[in-house]
Amino acid sequence: MMGSDSNPGLGWVGKAGYGVMALALSSIHNVFLIYHVDAYVNAFGISFGGFWVAELVFLAYNSINDLIWGMIADTNVHADRQDTRGLTRRIRNTVLGGIGMAVSFFVLWFPYTTEWIAVQFCINLILYDTFLTWVELNYSALMADLTVDSKERSDLTAWRSICSLIGCASVFLSFVVWDVHDLTNFRWLATVLAAFSGTAFVLGGAVLRGVVSQSARAASSTSSFTYDEHDNIAAHISQPSSSSSSSSLSSSSSSWSVSVRRWWRDFRRLVSGHNFAWFSLLHFLQVFNCHFNSNFFPLALAVLLGDHLSPLHQSLLLGLSFTLPHINNVLFSSLVKQHGTYAVIAVLLGTKLVLSGGVAAAGLSSWILTALFIASNRIFTEGTCKLLGLVVSDLVDEDFVRNRRSNSLSAFVFGTANFLAKPGQTLAPIVGSYILASVAPGLLFRSEMSGPYAPNRNTHDTEHGQEEQDTGDTTAVSTEAKEGLFYLMTLLPLACACVQLFAWWQYKLHGSALSLMKMRAQDNSALLKQV
């Protein structure tokens, strides 16, 4: 592992390379989050039933792919904490996955035919999410594999936030060119973003791989062991612990059935851990809350604030909601160094609870208060999401120590965490669209409206065959729809925050317990290096 006592660490060049890959990821993923539902619902004309079926199929796939890809990623890398060859493979996996992610992002906006839109939507979601999962697992695992030092991990998080902030420029551009009735300009932008993202993944990976290789050469010149000798010694050390030898997912000589049994044994040990179990509950709700905000943020802007903000101001507010979380994360990273991840996340969850409750109590009386809440809720929610990677890295270290491993299962731990949390990603649009269809009919799945979310002033009651007028019932329905959307946007994060704060209170890997675990992780790595 880099960043040990005998190693000067990544340096700013390596951290910049790590950040550039975050730039590549955020430049296309933010656009995907905002527009993929809107495009297929309002531009490509997917039906309500087709949307639900596609999302449910995607939910089933999305619930298992993180665990499977996490196992494959660690089996492929065999990331010994002292073997920089494993890091090189991890970087290569991230780059190749990033290229595939860019291609699948491009394909998403070009339906093959006007028929079977639901099938295309499902296939494109699965294709994009497969590459996204592979990238996120390997990229997130890089942090745990590169260093065990909390301060250096905070630096990596800061670089990731800064570069992700730059990538959010795509959000401003996309809002300017987005037109639900004519996607020509948007498709040109998507093409440019896909090419840029793939190139940035390649360049960032090349820089980081060069830093890792240089560190390996420096370490080999001062070590009396070769990598092969070191690997054999590390494996020999782990043999006194039967749990260590049986829990490793990476064994080139083992059969697939043996690997699956080992995977199942490791999975049960991981999920039975007290800290991991409570974190998984918090993580699930956070993923659900984050994706709900991303999917329905443009809708909330248009319906709740469309009468008060111009399209330009809506564009600025949307862009700020994606950029400010990354700016805040730079601040949060410095706060993490001073007060620890646990305290910072607790304050963010408490802030979300107070804001949601206060605005829900105030109601729709002030559109300015509503605008501030919609933006700030996304900011604090996304800020918490960005810090959870640090928590999972700590859980990787805990698993490394608790099970006396000779090699960390970084991608497996991240994959298991995502396996338990990712259903929230798919449930967010499903639950949101279902509730909105009940409390605010007409806001979604409307092809005849003059704008993406514009209310139809001349609708027909299909049950009674009576035409509604421009006044009267239409106004009442419009008010009811606004109130339904407003209370959904406020009460949902309020409920999430209450449960999350309780789960976070049960999480014990902080303070002295975290410091002791870090010392043991560093001692175990040092022991493997010295033998």
N, C-alpha and C positions, 0 to 999 in steps of 0.2 A: 504494500500500500504506500502511495506517495504521501508526503506530508508528515513523515515520521521524524524522529529526532535526528536521524542521519541524513535527512533529505531536506533541502531548502523549500520543498513544496512546489506547487504548480507555477508560481510567479504570475505576473499580470498577463503574460502572453497566453498561458494555458487557460487562465480564467476567462480571458477574452474569447478564446476559441470555444469554450463551454457556452459562453453567452451568445455567440453568433448562431449556434444551433438553436437556442431559444428564440432568437430573432426569426429564424427560418420557420419554426413551428408556429409562433404567434401570428405571423403575417398572413397565414391562410386559415388557421383554425378559428380565429375570432370571426372572420367573415363567414365561415361555415356555420358557427353557432348562431349567428344572427339571422342568416337568410335561408338556410336549407329548408326549414319548415315553411316559411313564407313563400319560397319559390314553388314548392310542389303543391301547396294548398291553394295559393291564389294565382300563380302564373301558369303552372302546368296542369291545373284542374284535377288534382287527385280527389276522389270522393271521400266522404267521412268514413265510410266502412273500410275502404281501401287503405286509408291512412292508419286506422286502428290496427288492421291486420298486419300491415307492414311493420308498424312499431312493435307489435307483440312478438312477431318473428324476430325482429332485431333485439328485443328484450331477452329472448331466450338465448340467442347467440352471445349477446353482450354480457350475459351473466356468467358465462364459462370461459370466454376467450382469454381474459386476463390471466386466469389460473393456468391455462394450457400454455399460453405463450411465455408466461413467467418460468414455467418448468423447462420449456425448450430453450429459452434464453440462457438460463444458468447451466443447463447441460451442454450447450454449445460453447459457452465461455469458460466454464470451470474456473471461476475467478478466485484463485488463491490470493489471499491478502498480501502476499509478497511477490506475486507473479505479474509483472507488467504486461506480459503477453496476453493475459486475460483482459486487461484494460484495452489493449489494441483491438482485440476481437469485439469487445463491447462497443467501442467507437465505430468500428466498421459496420456492425449491426445497426447502429443508430443512423448512420449515413445512408445505407441501402434502404432502410425503412423510410427515411425521410424522402428519398427520391420516389418511392412507390406512393407515399402519402401525397406528394405534389401531383403526381399523375392522376390519382383517384379523385383529388379535389377538382382537377380540370374536367374530368369526365362527368362529375356530378351535375354540372350546369348545362349539359348537352344531352337531353333525352334522345334515345335511339329512335323512338317512334312516338306518335301521339296516342297509341293504344298501350294498354298494360302499364299505365303510369305507376300504379301501386307496386307492381313487380319490379320495375326499374328503380323505384324509390328504395325498396328493400335491398336490392342487390347493391346499389350505390352506397347505402348506409353501411352495409356489412363490409364492402370493399374498403371504404375509407376508414372505418373503425378498426379494421384488421391492421392496417399500416400505422394508424395513430397509436394503437395499443402497443405495437412492437417498438415504436419510437419512444413512447413515454416510459415504458418499462426499462428499456436499456438506458435511456437518457437519465431517468431518475436514479437508477442503480449506479450510474457513474459517480454520483455524489458520495454514496456510501463506500464505493470501491476506491475512490481517489484519496479520501482522507477520513480519519476518525475524529479529527480535531473540530470542536464545535465552532470556533472562531473562523476557521478556514471554510467550513461548510456555510457559515453565514456570509462570507465573502462571495462564495459561488452563488448563493441565493441572490445577493445584491447584483452581481453581474447578470444573472438570469433575468432579474426584474428590469434592469436598465435596458437590456437588449429587447426584452419583450415589449417594453414601453415604445421603443422605436418601431417595432413591428406593428403596433397599434395604429400607425399612420394609415394602414390599409382600411381601418374602420371608417375614418373620415372620407377617404376616397370612395369607398363603396357606397356610402350613404349619398354622396353627390351624384353618382351615376345610376343608382338603383331606380328602376321604373318597372313596376310589376306588369305593365302592359307592353313594354319593349325592353328586352334584356340584352340588346346588342352591345351597348356600351359596357354593361356589367360583365358580359362574357369576355370582352376584350381585356378588361381589368383582371378578371379571374385567370386568363391565360398568362398575363404578365406576372401576376403574383405566384402562379404555379412554377414558372420558369425561375423566378427570383428565389423562391423557397428551395427548390432543388439545388441550385447553385450555392446558396448559403450553407446548406447542409454539407455539401462536399468541401467547401473552403473551411468551415468551422471544424469539421472532422480532421482535415489535413493538418491544421494548426495544432489541435489537441494531441493528435497522434504523434506529431513531431516532438512535442514537449515530453510526452510519456516515453518515447524511444530514447531521447537524450538523457532523461533521468535513469533509464535502465542501463545505458552505457556507463554513466557516472557511477552507479551503484555496483556494476559488475567489476569495475576497475579497482574497487576498494574491498571487494568480497572475495573470500577464499573458496566460495562455492559457486558452481554453475547453477543455472536455473533448474536443470534436470536433477542435480544432486539435491538442491533445496526442496524440490517437490517430493523426492523420495523420503527425505528426512521429515518433512511436514506430515507425510502420510504415516510414517513410522510413529511419530509422536502421538497421533490421534488414535492408534490402535488400542491402548489401555482402556479407552472409553468405548464400550460397545455401542452406546447410543450415537457416538460421533461417527464411527465407521458405517453404521447402518443408516444414518440419516443423510448422508451425502447423496445429492441427486446426480452427481457427475461421475460416471464410471464407464469408461470406454469399453470394458470387457463384459459389463452386465447386460443381460437381455432386457428387452422392453418390459416384460412382465415384472422383473426384479425392480426396474426403475419406477414402474407405477406403484409397486408396493412401498418402496422407499418414499416416493412422493406422497402417498397417502399417510404414511407414518409422520412425515414432516408436517403435512397439513394439519393433522390432528394435534400435534404438539404446539404448533403455532397458534391455532385458533383457541386452544384451551388456556392460553396465557391470559392472566387477569388484565394486564394493560392492553394487550392487543384486542381483546374482546370489547372493552369499553371504548377504545379508540375506533373500532370498526363501526359502532353505532353512531358516534359523532361524525365519522367520515361519510357514512351513507347519507345522513341528513344534510351534510354540507354539500355533497355532490348534487343531491336533489335540489337544494335551494339555489345553488349556483346556476344550474342548467335551466331551472324555471325562470330565473331572472333573465338569462341570456335569450331564451326562446320568446319570452313575452314582453321584453323591454320595449321593442319598437311599437308593439300594440298599445302598451300603456302610454307611451309618448303621444301617439296619434289620438287615442280615445280620451284620455284624461287631460292632456295638455294641448291638444290640437287647436283649440279655440283661443289659446293664450300665447302660444309660441309659433313663430314662423318656421317653415321647413329648415331654414339655415340654422336657427337657434336649436331646433330639435337635433340637427346633425351635430352641432357642437356639444350638446348635452350627451348624446349617444357616444361620441368619441371620447369625451372626458370620463364617462363611466367605465371605459375600457383602459384609458391611459392612467388615470389617477391611482388605481390599485397598484400599478407597478411603481409609481413614484412613492406611494406610501410604503411599499415593501422595502424600498431602500432605507426608509426611516425605521421600519419595523426590524430590519436586519440589525441596525445599530442598537435598537432596544432589546433585541434578543441577546446580544452580546452582554448587555448590562444586567438584564433582569431574567433572562431565560425564556425559552419558547413557551413554556407552560403559562407564565404570567401574562405574556402578550396576547396569546390566544384567548385566555380567560377574559381579558379586558375587551377584546373585539366581540366576543359572544355577548358580554354584558351590554355593550354599546348597541348591538343589534336588537337586543331585547327591549331596551329603553326606547330606542327610536321607533320600533314597530308599534309598541304599546301606546306611545304618546301620539303618534300620527293617527292610529286607528281610533283613539278616543276623540281626537279633534275632528275627524270626518273630512268631508270634501269642502269645508268652509273656506279654505285658503288654497288656491292653486299653487302659490309659491311654496308653501309648506309641502304640498304633494310632490312638486318637482324636486325639491331638496331631498325628500325621503327616497324617491325612486332612484335618484343618482347615488345618494350616500349608501343606500342599502346594497346596491351592487358593489360599491367601492369596498365596504367593510366585509361583505360576504366573500368577494374575490380575494381580498387581502388575507382572510383566514385560509382560503383554499391554497394560496401560494405558500403558506407556512407549514402546511400539513406534510409536505415532503421532508422537512426537517424532523418531524415526529416519526415518520416511517423509517428514516435513517437511524434514529435512536433505537427503534424496534429491531432493525437489522443487527445493530450492535448487541442488543439484549439477547437475541436469538443466537448470535455467535458465541456469547459467553455462556448462556444458560445451557446450551446443548454441546458445549466444548467442541466446536467445529474447527477444522483446520482450514476451511475455506468458507467464506460468507456466501449465503444464498440471497444476495441482494435483490435480483430480479424476481425471485420466487416470493420473497416477502412483499415487495411492491405489488406483484401480480395478485397475491392472495388478498392484500388490502383492497386493491381495485376490484377483485372478484366479488367481495362483499359489499362494495360501495357503488360499483358501476350500474346496478339496476336502477339506482336513483336517477341516472342520466336519461334512461328511457322512460321511466315513470313520470318524469317532470312534464314532458309535452302531453303524455296520455292523460294524466290526472288533470293538468291544466286545461286541456281542450275539453275534457268531459265536464268539468265544473263550469267552464265558460259557456258551453253549449246549454247548460241548465239555467244559469243565473244571468247570462248575457247573450241570448240567442241572436244570431246574425252577425256577430263579430268575426267568426271564422267560417271557412268553407262557403264563401260568397264570391261568385264569379261575375255577378252583374253590377258590382259597385263601381263607382267612379274613381275610387282610389283604393289602396290596399285595405284600409280599414274604415272607409267612409260609410256612414249609415245610409241605407237605402230609403229615400224619401217616398217612394211609391211602391210599396210591397203589397203582396196579396196574401190574404189569410186562406191557406189551402183547405182548412177544415170548414170554414163558413162561406168561402167564396166571396168575401167582401173586401173591397179595396180600402186600405187605410189612407187617410188624408195627410197632408203635410203638417197638420196640427193635431192636437188632441192626443190620441193613443200613441202616435209615433214619438211625441215628446216624452210621454210617460215611459215608453219602452227604452228610449235613449237614456233617460235618467236612471232607470233601473239597471241598465247595462253598465253604466258608469259606476254606480254604487257597487254592483256585483264585482266588477273588475278591481275597484279600489280596495274593497275589504279582502279580496283574495290576495292582492299584492301586499297587504299589511298583516293580516292574521296568519298567513302561512309562515313567514319568517319569524313571527312571534312564537308560534307553536314549536318550530324547529329550535329556536334559541333556548326555550325552556328545557327541552329534553337534552339538548347538547350540553348545557351548563351542568346538568345533573351527571351526565356521562363523564364530562371532563373532571368533575370533582372526584369521581371514582378512580381516575387515572393516577397512578402512583409513581410513574417513572419521571420524576423531576426532583430538583433540589439535591439533597445529599445522596438519595438513591441513584439518581442519574450520574452524579460525579463518581460514585463508587463503581458503577457499571462501566463507565468510560475508562477508569483506571484498569479494571480487569481486562477490558478489550485490548488496551494498549499493551498490557503485560503479556497477554496471550500471543499477540502479534510479535512482540519482542522475543518471546521464548522460541517461537518457530524460526525466527531469523538467526538466533544465536546458536541453536543446536547444530 
